[in-house]
């Protein structure tokens, strides 16, 4: 079964490893053939060192919450897998809350679903945490943290919150769908806030760059402080008489639409957003240097097709049709 588990996720991700880092498997579905059955148990284990990687198997059963004070890489299979049908296995890794506390600086979390309720999410209390390709309702940045990277995520509610008194610095937010809003402290700073879909009603933030974003809600309040606020698209006169940005009548015409929560933001064939971004790039989540990947599929290869005839013999074996792709 260890081979089957490895095949399900195909553990490569060399770019996240350090020279001496180890790879561990976690599964609450097939506990006899994984290294651990709980994420917290793996993190707490003395055998798991700083910089090690945990591959979490998708399961219909929600995993327990976890907190780490060591640097760790956590990789799951992605989210909304039953919506976009890019993966043969639609089991996700569901977690209610994850906390990166002091000592976990440099940790990475990829492909995890944290949408159990409106408070589900990730708390960042360490520097240089990367949150990538996750479905997360809330991302909370603690006071004093620096260098948080938030990219290619589906954020169901908000980053930080409207009543936050915390002050963070040099956060990067790129190519995310942000359904909720943001209300960061005036002393908090983003270094980059580019190529996002902003579907909420209220956004207050301070960023060095604010570029290539598409604001889909024309009735919201947007207080964006940036010396480089360019190439953004909105409606309802949000950017009226602003020559560096674009104000259009109907933002829904920019996208293909449809039932997929993230797939509906693919730009339509003749979308006004194509080529309207900084340096001629597309506006929205599929533009820029870090294009969004539907369902947050990991950068490691995943099985996209798995078919068998259901009959195998000792002489002829079992015929399998296998398709593998990296996203």
C-alpha positions in Angstrom: 0.0 0.0 0.0 2.9 2.3 0.5 3.5 2.2 -3.3 -0.2 2.9 -3.8 -0.1 5.9 -1.5 3.0 7.2 -3.2 1.4 6.7 -6.6 -1.6 8.7 -5.5 0.4 11.8 -4.9 3.7 10.9 -6.6 6.0 12.5 -4.1 8.6 14.5 -6.0 8.6 18.3 -5.1 12.3 18.4 -5.1 12.3 22.2 -4.9 10.9 22.1 -1.4 13.4 19.8 0.0 16.6 20.5 1.8 19.6 18.2 1.3 18.9 16.2 4.5 15.1 16.5 4.5 12.9 13.4 4.7 9.5 12.6 3.2 6.7 11.1 5.4 3.2 10.0 4.6 0.1 10.7 6.6 -3.3 8.9 6.1 -6.4 8.5 8.3 -7.8 6.3 5.6 -5.2 3.6 5.4 -3.4 3.8 8.7 -1.5 0.5 8.3 0.5 1.7 5.3 1.3 5.3 6.1 3.9 6.6 8.5 1.3 8.5 10.6 -2.5 8.7 10.9 -2.6 12.3 12.2 -0.8 15.4 11.0 -0.2 16.5 14.5 1.4 13.2 15.4 3.8 13.5 12.5 4.7 17.1 13.5 5.3 16.0 17.1 7.4 13.0 16.3 11.1 13.3 17.1 11.8 11.4 13.9 10.3 14.2 11.8 12.9 17.0 11.6 12.8 20.6 10.6 12.4 21.0 6.9 10.9 17.5 6.4 7.8 17.0 4.1 4.5 15.5 5.0 2.4 14.1 2.2 -1.2 13.9 3.3 -3.6 11.5 1.6 -7.0 12.7 0.6 -9.8 11.2 2.7 -13.6 11.7 3.3 -12.8 11.9 7.0 -11.6 15.2 8.3 -8.1 15.4 9.8 -7.5 16.8 13.3 -6.4 20.4 13.7 -2.6 20.9 13.9 -0.1 23.4 15.2 3.6 23.4 14.4 6.6 25.1 16.0 9.0 23.4 13.6 9.7 24.2 9.9 7.6 21.7 7.9 6.3 21.3 4.4 2.7 20.0 4.2 1.3 18.9 0.8 -2.2 17.7 0.0 -4.0 16.8 -3.2 -5.8 20.1 -3.8 -9.4 21.2 -3.4 -12.7 21.3 -5.3 -11.6 18.1 -7.0 -15.1 17.1 -7.7 -15.8 20.4 -9.5 -13.1 20.6 -12.1 -12.4 16.9 -12.7 -8.6 17.2 -13.3 -7.7 14.5 -10.8 -8.8 10.8 -10.9 -9.0 10.8 -7.1 -11.5 13.4 -5.7 -10.7 12.9 -2.0 -9.4 16.0 -0.4 -7.6 16.7 2.8 -10.0 18.5 5.1 -8.7 20.3 8.2 -10.5 22.8 10.4 -7.6 25.0 11.6 -3.8 25.1 11.1 -1.4 27.2 13.2 2.2 28.1 12.3 3.6 29.3 15.6 7.0 30.8 16.5 9.7 28.4 15.4 8.0 27.3 12.2 9.6 30.0 10.1 9.9 29.0 6.4 7.1 26.4 6.5 5.0 25.6 3.5 1.4 24.4 3.2 0.0 23.3 -0.2 -3.2 21.7 -1.4 -5.2 21.6 1.9 -8.9 22.4 2.3 -9.7 24.4 5.4 -13.4 25.3 4.9 -15.2 23.4 7.7 -16.9 26.5 9.0 -16.6 30.3 8.8 -13.7 30.3 11.3 -11.7 27.5 9.5 -8.3 28.7 8.4 -4.7 29.3 8.9 -3.1 31.4 11.7 0.4 32.7 10.8 2.6 33.6 13.8 6.0 33.0 12.2 8.0 34.6 9.4 8.2 33.6 5.8 5.3 31.1 5.8 4.0 30.1 2.3 0.4 29.3 1.8 -0.1 28.0 -1.7 -3.0 26.3 -3.6 -5.2 25.9 -0.6 -9.0 26.4 -0.1 -9.0 28.4 3.1 -11.8 30.4 4.7 -9.6 32.7 6.9 -6.0 33.6 6.9 -5.0 35.5 10.1 -1.6 37.2 10.2 -0.3 37.7 13.8 1.3 40.9 15.1 4.9 41.4 13.8 5.1 38.6 11.3 7.0 39.2 8.1 7.2 37.8 4.6 4.0 35.7 4.4 3.4 34.5 0.9 -0.2 33.8 -0.1 -0.5 32.7 -3.7 -2.9 30.6 -5.9 -5.5 30.1 -3.1 -9.2 30.2 -2.9 -10.0 32.3 0.1 -13.6 31.9 1.2 -13.8 34.8 3.6 -10.9 37.1 4.3 -7.2 37.7 4.8 -6.6 39.3 8.2 -9.9 40.8 9.3 -11.9 44.0 9.5 -11.1 44.7 13.2 -7.5 43.7 13.3 -5.1 45.6 15.5 -2.1 43.4 14.4 0.7 44.9 12.3 2.5 42.7 9.8 5.0 43.5 7.0 6.1 42.5 3.5 3.3 40.1 2.8 2.8 38.9 -0.7 -0.7 38.1 -2.2 -0.7 36.9 -5.8 -3.2 35.1 -8.0 -5.9 34.3 -5.4 -9.6 34.3 -5.5 -10.7 36.3 -2.4 -14.4 36.0 -1.9 -14.5 37.9 1.4 -12.7 41.1 2.2 -9.7 42.6 4.0 -9.4 45.3 6.7 -5.7 45.5 7.6 -4.2 47.8 10.2 -2.8 51.0 8.6 0.7 50.0 9.7 0.5 46.6 8.0 2.2 46.4 4.5 2.0 44.1 1.5 5.0 44.2 -0.8 2.9 42.7 -3.7 -0.8 42.5 -4.2 -1.2 41.4 -7.8 -3.5 39.4 -10.1 -6.2 38.6 -7.6 -10.0 38.3 -8.0 -11.6 40.5 -5.3 -15.3 39.5 -4.9 -15.9 40.9 -1.5 -17.4 44.2 -0.4 -14.7 45.9 1.7 -11.0 46.1 1.1 -8.6 48.4 3.1 -4.9 47.7 2.6 -1.5 49.2 2.0 0.8 47.7 -0.6 3.9 48.6 -2.6 2.2 47.3 -5.8 -1.5 46.8 -6.5 -1.7 45.6 -10.1 -3.7 43.4 -12.4 -6.5 42.7 -9.9 -10.1 42.4 -11.0 -12.7 43.8 -8.6 -16.0 42.0 -9.3 -18.2 43.7 -6.7 -19.0 47.3 -7.8 -20.8 48.2 -4.6 -17.9 47.7 -2.3 -15.6 50.0 -0.4 -12.0 50.0 -1.6 -9.3 52.0 0.2 -6.1 51.0 -1.5 -3.0 52.8 -0.6 -0.2 52.1 -3.1 2.4 54.1 -5.0 2.0 51.6 -7.9 -1.7 51.1 -8.3 -2.1 50.2 -12.0 -3.8 48.0 -14.5 -6.7 47.0 -12.3 -10.2 46.4 -13.6 -13.4 47.3 -11.7 -16.9 48.5 -12.3 -19.4 51.1 -11.0 -17.0 54.0 -11.3 -14.5 52.6 -8.8 -11.7 53.7 -11.2 -13.6 56.5 -12.8 -11.2 59.1 -14.4 -8.2 57.0 -13.3 -6.0 56.7 -16.4 -3.8 54.0 -14.8 -6.7 51.6 -14.2 -9.9 50.5 -16.0 -13.5 51.0 -15.2 -16.0 48.9 -17.3 -19.7 48.4 -17.3 -20.0 44.6 -16.8 -17.2 42.6 -15.2 -19.1 39.3 -15.8 -18.3 39.6 -19.5 -14.7 39.1 -18.6 -15.1 35.5 -17.6 -16.4 32.2 -19.0 -18.7 31.7 -16.0 -20.2 28.4 -15.1 -20.7 26.3 -12.0 -17.1 25.8 -10.9 -16.3 28.2 -8.0 -12.8 28.9 -9.4 -13.2 27.8 -13.0 -15.8 30.5 -13.7 -13.0 33.1 -13.5 -11.2 31.8 -16.6 -11.1 34.7 -19.0 -13.5 34.5 -21.9 -12.2 34.3 -25.5 -12.5 38.0 -26.2 -12.1 39.2 -22.6 -11.3 42.8 -22.0 -8.8 41.7 -19.3 -6.5 39.9 -21.8 -3.3 41.9 -22.2 -4.5 44.7 -20.0 -2.2 43.9 -17.1 1.2 45.3 -16.2 3.8 44.5 -19.0 1.0 43.3 -21.3 0.1 40.4 -19.1 -3.5 39.3 -18.5 -5.4 40.7 -15.5 -6.9 38.3 -13.0 -5.8 35.0 -11.5 -4.5 33.3 -14.6 -2.1 36.1 -15.5 1.3 37.2 -14.3 4.2 35.0 -13.3 2.3 32.6 -11.1 -0.9 31.7 -12.9 -3.7 30.1 -10.8 -4.2 26.4 -11.1 -7.8 25.1 -11.0 -8.5 23.1 -7.8 -5.0 23.9 -6.4 -3.5 20.7 -7.8 0.1 20.3 -6.5 3.1 20.9 -8.6 3.9 17.2 -8.3 2.4 14.9 -10.9 -1.1 13.7 -10.2 -3.1 10.9 -11.8 -5.7 12.3 -14.1 -6.9 9.0 -15.7 -7.1 5.7 -14.0 -9.1 3.0 -15.8 -9.0 -0.8 -15.6 -11.1 -3.5 -17.2 -11.7 -4.9 -13.7 -10.4 -8.3 -14.6 -6.9 -9.6 -14.0 -5.3 -13.0 -14.4 -2.1 -14.5 -13.2 -1.0 -15.0 -16.8 -2.0 -11.7 -18.3 -2.2 -9.4 -15.3 -4.5 -6.5 -15.1 -4.8 -4.0 -17.9 -4.6 -0.4 -16.6 -4.9 2.9 -18.5 -3.0 5.5 -16.5 -2.7 9.3 -17.3 -0.3 11.5 -15.3 0.1 15.3 -15.5 1.8 18.1 -13.6 0.0 21.4 -13.0 
